[in-house]
């Protein structure tokens, strides 16, 4: 038989005492709560985050093991907890069926060390204010190792993330806040047995008051209304294709989430669990989260930071009153934050929310037709009759004009409200689509000078808004290369502008092999032999040491460099044409084929092409 101390107690209201949540033979509500906890555990497992799984297992085990009197009186239960934790750890370490868990621990550690060493280089250059919240990902490529390939968005360590993005003062403030929290909650860990018994008696005395108070319906209805509001906001981003099916599916899920919220809130609200046990669980949960954040990122994300500080606040609120006595505050001290928060909200609405929304609506409208334009162009190219091809081409031009009009509205504003967008995306996409419009008109023999100028202006505005980003410079490069291919005069001027944009890209991502290769091509076209050799050699070097196939040179890029070093080698030129054909670059094959034909006529002896190679060259010249 169990000791009397280990049995669950009930108060005058008939509700179970706070200890009943951790007592196995408890009510049905407790078992339902345990089932919900099991679902949470499954969700954590499906994230495939070994740090989160291990930290959660250790934290839950520590809560059960440190809970006073009950678990220690049953040594078998304590042994079962330890066994379960060890089993989870072994399962995480040795299960290799899921791809994210296959990676060896040594490889994971080496990656973390690469991330952290690169982040320290970033901190050395920006020690006081950091690179700015949310800007880690755009600065990281400048410091990443040459052999690395993953461009991360955070350094996978909360301290390094805070220091590199917000500066040393923000890191000190965070560490001081965490230290103050653990100091306030120290009695949860080190309280004596007598203190624990007194706190349990105090909780039991206060339980009738808790049981008599009912949760107001506003909390239930408010949560459900919030979920439905989320559904309404979700509908704003729906495409016009199959919108009725999307609404039915999304409405069903929103209603289901509301019902789950209702049931879950009622269930957890009815469970009696307070005092030291709840505080201990919350503190250990925060410790587990910080342990996971020491090897993973996300402390700056609202989805992570908000729950983290809510847990900290609930842990402090769960402490017995004699451990953390409430302090009397004046009315002025209580109300002072309100006007500050109001000013902050107003500034956010005026300077951030309103400008972003004003350009987001036409931007979404334009993006809805990107796929439609591709379909119409595909229909025009595969049409069986000229009339059908002309009809599809006309429809494609109408769609293209609508896209460009909406992007112009998103980027430059309306005639009545001439306000430029504060986002980079409208300008980048406008430059791309105006370049497409320019190409379509140029194919008809009527170059649209205005569209070309507007595309260049949009790309330039994108770099002005985001000088540290790469999208604007890439748009500048593409626009100038498009115009250079069709220009009859001032071709080198476009190449010069394109090389300047590509040079900025190389500065922002110096280990990207592709950028060095493209910059080398531009220097070659500008007859800058020394710069071409420098960039070509760097591209070959990075290609050799790169471990990621996506960061290596294409075969045509490697052969092109070798063929330019040996321009009279007809076999290298033939290999270049073959590589271009395999990569689907048919428009570049024919110029190379003409050069092969010329070199073959001038070659002698074994340097000449074989008969099969000559037939292939003739096929290239006749194609297209």
Buried (B, 14 or more C-beta within 10 A) or exposed (E): EEEEEBBBBBBEEEBBBBBBBBBEEBBEBBEBBEEBEEEEBEEBBEEEBBBBBBBBBBBBBBBBBBBBBBBEEBEEBBEEBEEBBEEBBEEBEEEEEEEEBEEEEEEBEEBBEBBBEBBBBBBEEBEEEBBBEEBBEBBBBBBBBBEBBEBBBBBBBBBBBBBBBBBBEBBEEBEEEBEEBBEBBEBBEEBEEEBBEBBBEBBBEBBBEBBEEEEEEEEBEEBBEEBBEEBEEBEEEBEEEEEEEBBEEBBEEBBEBBEEBBEBBEBEEBBBBBBBBBBBBBBBBBBBBBBBBBBBBBBBEEEBEEEBEEBBEBBBEBBBEEBBEEEEEEEEEEEEEEEEEEEEEEEEEEEEEEBEEBBBEBBBBBBBBEEBBEBBBEBBEEBEEEEEBEBBBEBBBEBBEBBBEBBBBBBBBEEEEEEBBBBBBBBBBBBBBBBBBBBBBBEEEEBBEEBBBBBBBBBBBBBEBBEBBBBBBBBBBBBBBBBBEBBEEEBBEBBBBBBBBBBBBBEBBBBBBBBBBBBBBBBBBBEBEEBBBBBBEBBBEBBEEBEEEEBBBBBBBBBBBBBBEEEEBBBBBBBBBBBBBEBEBEEBBBEBBEBBBEBBEEBEEEEBBEEEBBEBBEEBBEEE
